[in-house]
Each structure stands twice: as structure tokens, then as C-alpha cells.
Amino acid sequence: MYPIHNETFGELFNRIAAENRDQEALLYEDGRRYTWSQLKERVDEVAKGLIAFGIEKGHKVGVWLSNSPEWIFLHYAIAKVGAILLPINTRFREKDLEYILNQSDLGFLIVGKPNFKDISYFDRLLTLCPEIMQAEPGNLHSERIPKLRTVLTINEVERPGTYTFDELIERGRYVDDEVLVSREASVNVDDTFMIMYTSGTTGFPKGVMHCHRFLKNIKSVAERLRVTSDDRIMLYLPLFHAYALITVMTTAHTKGAKIILMEHFEAEKALQLMDQEKATSASSFEAMILDMIQHPHFNKYSIDSLRFGICAVPEYAARMIQENMMPVFNAYGSTEVAAIATLSSIEDPVEKRMTSCGRPLPDISMKIVDPETQAELPTNQHGEICIKAFTVMQGYYKNPEETAKAIDSEGWFHTGDLGYVDDEGYYHIVGRVKDMIRVGGENVDPVEVEAYLTTHPAVYRCSVVAYPDPRLSEVCFAFVQLAKGQKVEEQELIEYCQGKIASFKIPRHIVFSDEFPMTPSGKIRKVELRQMALQLKDGKNNVMKGELA
């Protein structure tokens, strides 16, 4: 018997597969179904393929795929061989991708072809690495991405300079089972397993490093929600996101529950699958829930089987979910704390589940501090949320300065979020210390957007703030000051961003201004800009419609 509170991801997978061999583990929207024994067979094939391709312990493997069974095969295969999983946002464009591939020192990239929106990730990569067209597979030398050597494609037509997923599987057939078993035995719970990139205060994404140890926390999530192997969990959130990969998929897999996987979210298709498979859970971003509830065919489908959803949403949305779909369990967390730190429980009064983010999970310490003095505050006083636990990240990859800012000398992670704890120990979120903008579940650092906008020759300076959106919660609103003698239209600036930065980062509203409200020290007062944005009466509404991950 494995020590279930001290497992690696590979050990968890082996144990759950053995305990639930003939039970269905995965249904993909295209009709593919896998039992746990079939899933393990596929995972082991991929793991041996990675070994055959020379992936050693500690090597990074980038995964740039839409949701698919192959994503799950790779997730556990990478864990088994002791490599480091580097999920890449499928909506990243040239600038985001170039920064992350270089900052992470990535040498091995797996690229997929989505079946929607006609977007080829390979074609995006080609803009950065045109050398791939003449390169021998496994021997890429790119001027802009100098450390990238190997590109492997999945569900793609045969591409120059790349290997295929079939070649990975075929090479793995020549690796003995004992070699994989030996490699798995060498993996330790304290080994880094994943690096997930998240936007930060520097204006550039930061690589959040996590080891296998946070699995213990996700088992606590499953216990609090009473997840069992009989549950059937909808998963249409993007797997590159911690919410999907950790909070939803890993929670399900700690108990052997079945995953109902969609490539991407479509409201009616999700409702149809919930009805067809008698789903018991559907965790969502706020915009997804609204799309389903407001869909004209919502009442056509039976969703009575739903018994819970983890939804980090404001009170009005929580009540809407509770009344129209299922019991909602609110949560709070971040990528830096392995996705989740507080969670409602089944025993909580409904009102507490509507108005709070629940209480801390076992072995997680939390406190509220004054952002200026760092003094701990009593209950019901607003301050910055700080977390100390085994789930806190190992640090930001190759970024000790930002790591030191985020985690103090006593091990407390300073979240940058404003909140308070009530007399019963429930946590409440009221805002952010930082100016992060949350667009449809994605974090956007305004500094990053501002940096790109100012590369336009007509832009002198700009400031980006959050603006309320009925569907995406928030969108980016840009105040732009033009260079002397320059002219540019709003739509031209939006088009300048398209294809260069992720779509969710592109401002939906742009206003031109000759000056900005400033502090005495010469900094732009974003608080006043947010107020100005709300007061604008010129009818600017969704210059570009919101797009979900």
C-alpha cells in the first residue's frame, strides 16, 4: 500500500488505476472512452516514449495542447519519468510565447492542433522559429528561441522538422517495463513537477514551481466535497490552467472519479454531456455558468444529477448557480498555493457558501495583515491575505527577486489580495492590493499590456485598468496619451494587439487622454482612472466581444 499522504503524481496514478481497473476513467467529447486500466496502458506507453526520446529527471516538457486525452496521458507520463510539466496557455500569441519559451529554458515542446477556431499552434511557433522548416527533427537551432531543440506534434499533419506522437509511442515500445519502473522509483515528492506561468507585478509572466507534495491538499479538497469513484466530473476548463488541472482533474483522480472531457467550452454541448453522462459536478468560471443558464435550450436538458461545483464567483453568481444548476462551493486560492487554499464544505450553511470563500483546508495557515505595516489584523478587518503551508510554491523559476517579494522570511506568501476573516473563520475576498485584472478567469497584469501598447509609434504612454463586464467579470480598459503630432484610431490599436498578445489581454475599451491623474511622486493614480472609466457616458460597449479560454 502506498503512503497516500506522501505520494508522487505517478504513485497516485498507479494506485488509483489498480483500485479501479475496470471502471470508466475518461470520456472525451469525440466518443473515446477509457477504463482506468486502458488509461494506465496509454500513460505508460507515453512515459516510455519520453524515456526513448532522452527525457531525463528534471528535464522540462512543454505542453501546448487543447484539452484532449493526450493531455492527460502526457500529464502522468511526465510525472512518472520525473520530468517537469510546463503547461502553455493555448491563447498565447507571439510575444507571450517567445518570453515563456526563453525564460523557462525549454528544450522539448509538444504542440497540438485544435479542432476549433482554425488556429494552428504550429503556425504560431513558426513565426518565432522559421528555421524549423529546414531543421532535422530533434536538432532545431532557432535564433529567437535558442534552447529549443525538439518539437513533437499531436493531431497534426506531418510537419517539417518535427516528430509525431506516433513516433513517440513507437520508440517507447523498445523501452523495457523495468526501465520505467526504475525511473518512477527515483522520483521524490520534493522534486519539482510543474512550472505554471502566471502574470505578475513585473509585467511579465512568472514561472510558479511546484513539487508533488501538494497532492495531500487536493486529497483534502476531495474529502471536503465527499468525492468518490462514482462521481462523474465535467471538465471543460482549459487544462493549462491550475483551476482545471489541479482543482478539477486532480481532485477527481485522487478518488478515481470519471472525467467527462471537452476540448473547449460550448454551453449547449456541455449541457448535453451533463445530461447524457449524468454528471455529478461542473466547476466553472462565472462567464461559463452564465452562458449555460442563459442559453435558450437550458431547460431542454436534465442536470438533476449535479451535486456540486467549485466556483470562485461573487455572491450574485453563487446564488444564480445555487438556484438554477447545483449546490455551489466557493473557494479561494492562486497558482502560487497550488490553486486552492479555502473551500466551502457540505456542512456549511447555504448562506455561508453564498457569501464567503469557505474556511482553510487542513494544514493551511492563513492570516490578514495590514499591507503597510504587516501587522496581523483581528477578525472583520480588511487587509492583505497571507498563506503559509506546504502548498506554497517552491518559488518563481529563475526569479529570486520576485520570489523574495512574494514569500517572506517566515514562509508567508503575500497574495496581494484584500479580504477579511469573520468570527466563524470564513474568509471573504473584497478586492486586490495589486492592480491585477481578472478576465473570464484569466489573470492579466496591466503592466504587460501597457508595455506592448507603448510599442506603437503613435502611443506616448498609457495606463490599463479593470472595467466591469457582465460576462467576463472584468476586461481591460486603456487610457492612452498619444505622442505629439500623432493620430491613431481606437480600432487600429486593437488590431495592433491582435495576434501579438493573448486575446483576453487586449483592451475592450480605449479612451484617448492628454493627461493622467498623478501622485506627488509622479505615479499614475489608477484608482482615479478606474473611477473615470466607470463615469464615462459615451456608450463604449465591448469594442471586441469577450473570448473564453
C-alpha positions as CSV (number, residue, x, y, z in Angstrom):
1,M,0.0,0.0,0.0
2,Y,1.4,3.4,-1.0
3,P,1.7,6.1,1.8
4,I,-1.2,8.0,0.4
5,H,-0.3,11.3,2.2
6,N,3.2,11.3,0.7
7,E,2.7,10.2,-2.9
8,T,4.1,11.5,-6.2
9,F,1.7,12.0,-9.0
10,G,2.9,8.8,-10.6
11,E,2.3,6.8,-7.5
12,L,-1.2,8.3,-7.1
13,F,-2.0,7.3,-10.7
14,N,-0.7,3.8,-10.3
15,R,-2.7,3.3,-7.1
16,I,-6.0,4.7,-8.4
17,A,-5.6,2.7,-11.7
18,A,-5.1,-0.5,-9.7
19,E,-8.0,0.1,-7.4
20,N,-10.4,0.9,-10.2
21,R,-9.2,-1.2,-13.1
22,D,-12.4,-1.8,-15.0
23,Q,-14.2,1.4,-14.1
24,E,-14.5,4.1,-16.7
25,A,-11.9,6.8,-16.1
26,L,-12.3,9.1,-19.1
27,L,-14.9,10.1,-21.7
28,Y,-13.8,12.5,-24.4
29,E,-16.4,14.5,-26.4
30,D,-15.5,12.7,-29.6
31,G,-16.7,9.4,-28.1
32,R,-13.4,7.9,-27.0
33,R,-13.7,6.1,-23.6
34,Y,-11.0,4.7,-21.4
35,T,-11.2,2.5,-18.3
36,W,-8.5,3.0,-15.7
37,S,-6.5,0.0,-16.9
38,Q,-6.7,1.4,-20.5
39,L,-5.7,4.8,-19.3
40,K,-2.7,3.4,-17.5
41,E,-1.6,1.4,-20.6
42,R,-1.6,4.6,-22.6
43,V,0.2,6.6,-19.9
44,D,2.9,4.0,-19.6
45,E,3.3,3.9,-23.4
46,V,3.9,7.7,-23.5
47,A,6.2,7.6,-20.5
48,K,8.4,5.0,-22.2
49,G,8.3,7.1,-25.3
50,L,9.6,10.1,-23.4
51,I,12.4,8.0,-22.0
52,A,13.3,6.8,-25.5
53,F,13.4,10.5,-26.6
54,G,16.0,11.2,-23.9
55,I,13.9,12.9,-21.4
56,E,15.7,12.7,-18.0
57,K,14.7,13.6,-14.5
58,G,14.4,17.4,-14.2
59,H,14.0,18.0,-17.9
60,K,11.2,20.3,-18.9
61,V,8.5,19.2,-21.3
62,G,6.3,22.0,-22.7
63,V,2.7,21.0,-23.4
64,W,0.9,23.3,-25.8
65,L,-2.4,21.5,-26.5
66,S,-6.1,22.0,-26.3
67,N,-7.9,19.6,-24.0
68,S,-7.6,16.0,-25.2
69,P,-7.0,12.5,-23.8
70,E,-3.3,13.0,-24.9
71,W,-3.1,15.9,-22.5
72,I,-3.9,13.6,-19.6
73,F,-1.6,10.8,-20.9
74,L,1.3,13.4,-21.0
75,H,0.5,14.8,-17.6
76,Y,1.0,11.5,-15.8
77,A,3.7,10.2,-18.1
78,I,5.8,13.3,-17.4
79,A,5.3,12.8,-13.7
80,K,6.3,9.1,-13.9
81,V,9.6,9.8,-15.6
82,G,10.5,12.6,-13.1
83,A,10.4,15.4,-15.7
84,I,8.8,18.9,-15.2
85,L,5.5,19.7,-16.9
86,L,5.3,23.1,-18.4
87,P,1.7,23.8,-19.5
88,I,1.4,26.6,-22.1
89,N,-1.7,28.8,-22.5
90,T,-3.4,27.9,-25.8
91,R,-4.3,31.5,-26.3
92,F,-0.8,32.8,-26.2
93,R,0.5,34.7,-29.2
94,E,3.9,35.6,-30.4
95,K,5.1,37.9,-27.5
96,D,3.8,35.7,-24.7
97,L,5.2,32.5,-26.3
98,E,8.6,33.9,-27.0
99,Y,9.1,35.1,-23.5
100,I,8.0,31.9,-21.8
101,L,9.9,29.5,-24.1
102,N,13.1,31.5,-23.4
103,Q,12.6,32.3,-19.7
104,S,11.9,28.6,-19.0
105,D,14.9,27.3,-20.9
106,L,12.6,24.8,-22.6
107,G,14.2,22.3,-24.9
108,F,11.3,19.9,-25.7
109,L,7.9,21.2,-26.8
110,I,4.8,19.2,-27.7
111,V,2.4,21.1,-29.9
112,G,-1.2,20.1,-30.8
113,K,-3.7,21.1,-33.4
114,P,-7.1,22.2,-32.0
115,N,-10.3,21.3,-33.7
116,F,-11.8,24.7,-33.3
117,K,-11.2,28.3,-34.3
118,D,-8.9,27.1,-37.1
119,I,-5.8,28.2,-35.1
120,S,-2.6,26.2,-35.6
121,Y,-0.2,26.4,-32.7
122,F,2.5,25.1,-35.1
123,D,2.0,28.1,-37.3
124,R,2.3,30.4,-34.3
125,L,5.5,28.7,-33.4
126,L,6.7,29.0,-37.0
127,T,6.6,32.8,-36.7
128,L,9.3,32.5,-33.9
129,C,11.2,29.6,-35.4
130,P,11.2,29.7,-39.2
131,E,14.3,27.6,-39.0
132,I,12.2,24.6,-38.2
133,M,11.2,24.2,-41.9
134,Q,14.8,23.2,-42.7
135,A,15.8,21.5,-39.4
136,E,16.3,17.8,-38.8
137,P,13.8,16.6,-36.1
138,G,15.4,17.0,-32.7
139,N,18.1,19.3,-33.9
140,L,16.4,22.7,-34.2
141,H,18.6,25.8,-33.9
142,S,16.5,28.9,-33.6
143,E,17.8,32.4,-33.4
144,R,14.9,33.7,-31.3
145,I,14.4,30.5,-29.2
146,P,18.0,29.3,-28.9
147,K,17.5,26.4,-26.4
148,L,14.5,24.8,-28.1
149,R,15.7,21.6,-29.8
150,T,12.8,19.2,-30.2
151,V,9.2,19.8,-31.3
152,L,6.7,17.0,-31.3
153,T,3.2,17.3,-32.9
154,I,-0.1,15.7,-31.9
155,N,-3.1,15.5,-34.2
156,E,-1.3,17.5,-36.9
157,V,-0.5,16.8,-40.5
158,E,3.2,15.8,-40.8
159,R,5.3,18.9,-40.3
160,P,8.9,19.6,-41.3
161,G,11.5,19.5,-38.6
162,T,9.2,17.7,-36.0
163,Y,8.5,14.3,-34.6
164,T,4.9,12.9,-34.4
165,F,3.1,11.5,-31.4
166,D,3.0,8.1,-33.2
167,E,6.8,8.1,-33.4
168,L,6.9,8.8,-29.6
169,I,4.8,5.7,-29.0
170,E,6.7,3.5,-31.4
171,R,10.1,4.4,-29.9
172,G,8.7,3.6,-26.5
173,R,7.9,0.1,-27.5
174,Y,11.7,-0.6,-27.3
175,V,12.0,0.5,-23.7
176,D,11.7,-2.3,-21.1
177,D,9.0,-2.0,-18.5
178,E,11.7,-2.4,-15.8
179,V,13.3,0.8,-17.1
180,L,10.1,2.8,-16.5
181,V,9.6,1.1,-13.0
182,S,13.2,2.1,-12.1
183,R,12.7,5.7,-13.3
184,E,9.4,6.0,-11.3
185,A,11.1,4.8,-8.1
186,S,13.7,7.6,-8.4
187,V,11.0,10.3,-8.3
188,N,10.7,12.1,-4.9
189,V,7.7,14.1,-3.6
190,D,10.0,17.1,-3.2
191,D,11.1,17.0,-6.9
192,T,9.8,19.9,-9.0
193,F,6.9,18.5,-11.1
194,M,5.4,21.6,-12.8
195,I,6.1,25.1,-13.7
196,M,2.9,27.1,-14.4
197,Y,3.3,30.6,-15.8
198,T,1.2,33.4,-14.3
199,S,1.2,37.1,-14.7
200,G,2.9,39.2,-12.0
201,T,3.6,42.7,-10.9
202,T,6.7,42.9,-13.0
203,G,4.5,43.0,-16.1
204,F,5.9,39.6,-17.3
205,P,4.7,36.1,-16.6
206,K,6.4,34.3,-13.8
207,G,7.0,30.5,-13.6
208,V,5.4,29.1,-10.5
209,M,7.3,26.0,-9.4
210,H,5.5,23.2,-7.5
211,C,6.7,19.8,-6.3
212,H,4.5,16.7,-5.9
213,R,3.8,17.3,-2.2
214,F,0.7,19.5,-2.8
215,L,-1.3,16.3,-3.7
216,K,-2.0,16.0,0.0
217,N,-4.0,19.3,-0.2
218,I,-6.0,18.1,-3.2
219,K,-7.0,15.0,-1.3
220,S,-8.3,17.3,1.4
221,V,-10.4,19.0,-1.3
222,A,-11.9,15.7,-2.4
223,E,-12.6,14.8,1.3
224,R,-14.4,18.1,2.0
225,L,-16.6,17.6,-1.1
226,R,-17.0,13.9,-0.5
227,V,-15.9,12.9,-3.9
228,T,-16.0,9.2,-4.7
229,S,-15.2,6.9,-7.6
230,D,-18.8,7.1,-8.5
231,D,-18.6,10.8,-9.4
232,R,-18.7,11.9,-13.0
233,I,-16.8,15.2,-13.3
234,M,-17.3,17.7,-16.2
235,L,-14.1,19.2,-17.4
236,Y,-14.3,22.0,-20.0
237,L,-11.9,24.4,-18.3
238,P,-8.6,24.6,-20.1
239,L,-6.1,22.1,-18.8
240,F,-3.2,24.6,-19.0
241,H,-4.9,26.4,-16.1
242,A,-4.4,25.5,-12.4
243,Y,-8.2,25.6,-11.9
244,A,-8.7,22.8,-14.4
245,L,-5.5,20.8,-13.9
246,I,-5.3,20.8,-10.1
247,T,-8.7,21.8,-8.6
248,V,-10.8,19.8,-11.0
249,M,-8.9,16.9,-12.7
250,T,-6.5,16.1,-9.8
251,T,-9.4,16.3,-7.2
252,A,-11.3,13.8,-9.3
253,H,-8.4,11.5,-9.8
254,T,-7.5,11.3,-6.1
255,K,-10.7,9.3,-5.7
256,G,-10.9,7.5,-9.1
257,A,-13.8,9.6,-10.3
258,K,-14.6,9.7,-14.0
259,I,-13.7,12.8,-16.1
260,I,-16.0,13.9,-18.9
261,L,-13.6,16.0,-21.0
262,M,-14.4,18.6,-23.6
263,E,-11.8,20.2,-25.9
264,H,-13.2,23.6,-25.2
265,F,-16.3,25.1,-23.6
266,E,-19.5,25.3,-25.6
267,A,-22.6,25.9,-23.4
268,E,-25.1,23.6,-25.2
269,K,-22.6,20.8,-25.7
270,A,-21.7,20.9,-22.0
271,L,-25.4,20.7,-21.0
272,Q,-25.9,17.8,-23.5
273,L,-22.9,15.9,-22.0
274,M,-24.1,16.6,-18.4
275,D,-27.5,15.1,-19.3
276,Q,-26.1,12.1,-21.3
277,E,-23.5,11.1,-18.8
278,K,-25.4,12.1,-15.6
279,A,-22.6,14.3,-14.5
280,T,-22.3,15.0,-10.8
281,S,-20.1,18.0,-10.9
282,A,-19.4,21.0,-13.1
283,S,-16.9,23.6,-11.9
284,S,-16.8,26.8,-13.9
285,F,-15.7,30.4,-14.3
286,E,-18.5,32.8,-13.9
287,A,-18.9,33.5,-17.6
288,M,-19.4,29.8,-18.4
289,I,-22.1,29.4,-15.8
290,L,-23.9,32.5,-17.2
291,D,-23.6,31.2,-20.8
292,M,-25.3,27.9,-19.7
293,I,-28.0,29.3,-17.6
294,Q,-28.9,31.9,-20.1
295,H,-28.8,29.5,-23.1
296,P,-32.2,29.3,-24.9
297,H,-32.1,25.5,-24.6
298,F,-31.1,25.4,-21.0
299,N,-34.4,23.7,-19.9
300,K,-34.1,21.1,-22.6
301,Y,-31.5,19.1,-20.7
302,S,-31.7,17.3,-17.4
303,I,-29.0,18.3,-15.0
304,D,-30.6,17.0,-11.8
305,S,-27.6,14.7,-11.3
306,L,-25.3,17.6,-10.5
307,R,-24.4,17.7,-6.8
308,F,-21.6,20.2,-6.6
309,G,-19.5,22.7,-8.4
310,I,-16.4,24.6,-7.2
311,C,-16.9,28.1,-8.4
312,A,-14.9,31.1,-7.2
313,V,-17.6,33.6,-8.0
314,P,-19.2,36.7,-6.5
315,E,-22.3,36.4,-4.3
316,Y,-24.8,37.2,-7.1
317,A,-23.4,34.5,-9.3
318,A,-23.2,32.0,-6.5
319,R,-26.9,32.5,-5.8
320,M,-27.7,32.1,-9.5
321,I,-25.8,28.8,-9.7
322,Q,-27.5,27.6,-6.5
323,E,-30.9,28.4,-7.7
324,N,-30.6,27.2,-11.3
325,M,-28.0,24.4,-11.5
326,M,-26.4,22.9,-8.4
327,P,-25.1,23.4,-4.9
328,V,-22.1,25.8,-5.3
329,F,-19.0,25.5,-3.2
330,N,-17.0,28.7,-3.2
331,A,-13.2,28.7,-3.0
332,Y,-10.1,30.9,-2.8
333,G,-6.6,30.3,-4.0
334,S,-4.0,31.0,-6.6
335,T,-1.4,29.3,-8.7
336,E,1.2,30.0,-6.1
337,V,-0.6,28.0,-3.5
338,A,-1.4,25.0,-5.8
339,A,-4.8,26.5,-6.8
340,I,-6.8,26.3,-3.6
341,A,-6.5,27.3,0.0
342,T,-10.0,27.8,1.3
343,L,-13.2,25.9,0.4
344,S,-16.8,25.6,1.5
345,S,-17.9,22.3,2.8
346,I,-21.1,20.3,2.6
347,E,-21.8,21.0,6.3
348,D,-21.7,24.8,5.8
349,P,-25.0,26.7,5.8
350,V,-26.1,27.7,2.3
351,E,-25.8,31.4,3.2
352,K,-22.1,30.9,4.2
353,R,-21.5,29.2,0.9
354,M,-23.0,32.2,-1.0
355,T,-21.2,34.9,0.9
356,S,-17.8,33.5,1.7
357,C,-14.9,31.5,0.2
358,G,-15.1,28.9,3.0
359,R,-12.5,28.0,5.6
360,P,-8.9,27.0,5.1
361,L,-8.2,23.4,4.2
362,P,-6.3,21.2,6.7
363,D,-2.7,22.2,7.5
364,I,-3.0,25.6,5.8
365,S,-2.4,28.6,7.9
366,M,-3.8,32.0,6.9
367,K,-3.9,35.5,8.3
368,I,-4.9,39.0,7.4
369,V,-2.2,41.7,7.7
370,D,-2.1,45.5,7.3
371,P,-0.5,45.9,3.8
372,E,1.6,48.8,5.1
373,T,2.8,47.6,8.5
374,Q,2.4,43.9,8.0
375,A,0.8,43.7,11.5
376,E,-1.8,40.9,11.8
377,L,-5.3,42.2,11.9
378,P,-8.2,41.0,14.0
379,T,-11.4,39.4,12.6
380,N,-13.6,41.5,10.3
381,Q,-10.9,44.0,9.4
382,H,-9.8,44.3,5.8
383,G,-6.2,43.6,4.9
384,E,-3.9,41.5,2.7
385,I,-4.4,37.7,2.8
386,C,-1.2,35.8,3.6
387,I,-0.8,32.0,3.5
388,K,1.7,29.6,5.0
389,A,1.5,25.9,4.0
390,F,3.2,23.0,2.3
391,T,1.2,24.0,-0.8
392,V,3.1,27.3,-1.2
393,M,5.2,27.3,-4.4
394,Q,8.9,26.4,-4.3
395,G,9.5,29.8,-5.9
396,Y,9.4,31.6,-9.3
397,Y,11.7,30.0,-11.8
398,K,14.9,32.0,-12.2
399,N,13.3,34.9,-10.4
400,P,14.7,35.2,-6.9
401,E,13.8,38.9,-6.6
402,E,10.1,38.3,-7.2
403,T,10.2,35.1,-5.0
404,A,11.6,37.2,-2.1
405,K,8.9,39.8,-2.6
406,A,6.1,37.1,-2.5
407,I,7.4,34.9,0.3
408,D,8.7,36.5,3.4
409,S,11.5,35.2,5.7
410,E,8.9,33.3,7.8
411,G,7.5,31.5,4.9
412,W,4.3,33.5,4.5
413,F,3.1,34.0,0.9
414,H,1.7,37.5,0.4
415,T,-1.2,37.1,-2.0
416,G,-1.8,40.7,-2.9
417,D,-5.5,40.1,-2.4
418,L,-7.6,42.1,0.1
419,G,-10.0,40.3,2.3
420,Y,-11.1,39.5,5.9
421,V,-11.9,36.6,8.1
422,D,-15.1,36.6,10.1
423,D,-15.7,35.5,13.6
424,E,-16.5,31.9,12.5
425,G,-13.3,31.6,10.5
426,Y,-14.7,32.0,7.0
427,Y,-12.7,34.1,4.5
428,H,-14.1,36.8,2.3
429,I,-12.4,38.5,-0.7
430,V,-13.1,42.2,-1.2
431,G,-10.5,43.3,-3.8
432,R,-6.8,43.3,-4.7
433,V,-3.9,45.1,-3.3
434,K,-2.3,44.7,-6.7
435,D,-3.9,46.0,-9.9
436,M,-4.3,42.6,-11.5
437,I,-7.3,42.4,-13.8
438,R,-9.3,39.1,-14.0
439,V,-10.7,38.5,-17.4
440,G,-13.0,35.4,-17.6
441,G,-10.9,33.5,-15.1
442,E,-7.5,34.7,-16.6
443,N,-5.2,37.0,-14.7
444,V,-3.9,40.0,-16.7
445,D,-1.1,42.2,-15.4
446,P,-1.8,45.7,-16.8
447,V,1.9,46.5,-16.9
448,E,2.3,43.8,-19.6
449,V,-0.5,45.3,-21.7
450,E,0.8,48.8,-21.2
451,A,4.3,47.7,-22.3
452,Y,3.0,46.3,-25.5
453,L,0.7,49.3,-26.4
454,T,3.6,51.7,-26.0
455,T,5.5,49.9,-28.7
456,H,3.0,51.5,-31.2
457,P,4.8,54.6,-32.6
458,A,1.8,56.8,-32.0
459,V,1.5,56.0,-28.3
460,Y,3.4,58.1,-25.8
461,R,2.2,56.4,-22.7
462,C,-0.9,54.5,-21.4
463,S,-2.5,53.1,-18.3
464,V,-4.7,50.0,-18.2
465,V,-7.3,49.4,-15.5
466,A,-10.1,46.9,-14.9
467,Y,-13.6,47.7,-16.2
468,P,-16.7,45.7,-15.1
469,D,-18.1,43.3,-17.7
470,P,-21.4,41.4,-17.3
471,R,-20.0,38.2,-18.8
472,L,-16.2,38.1,-18.2
473,S,-16.3,39.9,-14.7
474,E,-13.6,42.3,-15.9
475,V,-12.0,43.5,-19.1
476,C,-9.1,45.8,-19.8
477,F,-9.8,49.5,-20.2
478,A,-6.9,51.5,-21.6
479,F,-6.3,55.3,-21.2
480,V,-3.9,56.3,-24.0
481,Q,-1.9,59.5,-24.4
482,L,-0.6,60.0,-28.0
483,A,2.8,61.2,-28.9
484,K,2.9,64.8,-30.1
485,G,1.6,65.2,-33.6
486,Q,0.4,61.6,-33.8
487,K,-3.0,60.3,-34.7
488,V,-4.4,56.7,-34.4
489,E,-7.9,55.3,-34.2
490,E,-9.2,53.1,-31.4
491,Q,-9.7,50.1,-33.7
492,E,-6.2,50.4,-35.1
493,L,-4.7,50.0,-31.7
494,I,-6.9,47.0,-31.0
495,E,-5.9,45.4,-34.3
496,Y,-2.2,46.2,-33.4
497,C,-2.6,43.9,-30.4
498,Q,-4.4,41.0,-32.2
499,G,-2.2,38.1,-32.9
500,K,0.6,39.6,-30.8
501,I,-0.8,39.3,-27.2
502,A,-3.4,36.9,-25.9
503,S,-6.9,37.9,-26.8
504,F,-8.1,38.2,-23.2
505,K,-5.4,40.8,-22.6
506,I,-6.5,43.1,-25.5
507,P,-8.3,46.2,-24.2
508,R,-12.0,46.2,-24.9
509,H,-12.2,49.9,-24.4
510,I,-9.7,52.6,-25.3
511,V,-10.0,56.3,-24.4
512,F,-7.5,58.9,-25.5
513,S,-6.4,61.4,-22.9
514,D,-4.0,64.4,-22.9
515,E,-3.1,63.9,-19.2
516,F,-3.4,61.5,-16.3
517,P,-4.1,62.0,-12.6
518,M,-0.8,61.8,-10.9
519,T,0.5,61.3,-7.4
520,P,3.0,63.7,-5.9
521,S,5.8,61.2,-6.6
522,G,4.8,61.2,-10.3
523,K,2.9,57.9,-10.5
524,I,-0.4,57.5,-12.3
525,R,-3.3,57.2,-9.9
526,K,-5.1,54.1,-11.2
527,V,-7.8,54.4,-8.5
528,E,-9.0,57.7,-10.2
529,L,-8.7,56.2,-13.6
530,R,-11.0,53.3,-12.6
531,Q,-13.5,55.9,-11.3
532,M,-13.2,57.9,-14.6
533,A,-13.8,54.7,-16.6
534,L,-17.0,54.0,-14.7
535,Q,-18.2,57.6,-15.2
536,L,-17.8,57.6,-19.0
537,K,-21.1,58.1,-20.7
538,D,-20.2,57.8,-24.3
539,G,-21.7,54.4,-24.9
540,K,-18.4,52.4,-25.4
541,N,-19.6,48.8,-25.1
542,N,-17.4,45.8,-25.7
543,V,-15.3,47.0,-28.6
544,M,-14.4,43.4,-29.0
545,K,-16.5,40.6,-27.6
546,G,-15.0,38.6,-24.8
547,E,-13.5,35.2,-25.6
548,L,-13.3,32.3,-23.2
549,A,-10.3,30.1,-22.9
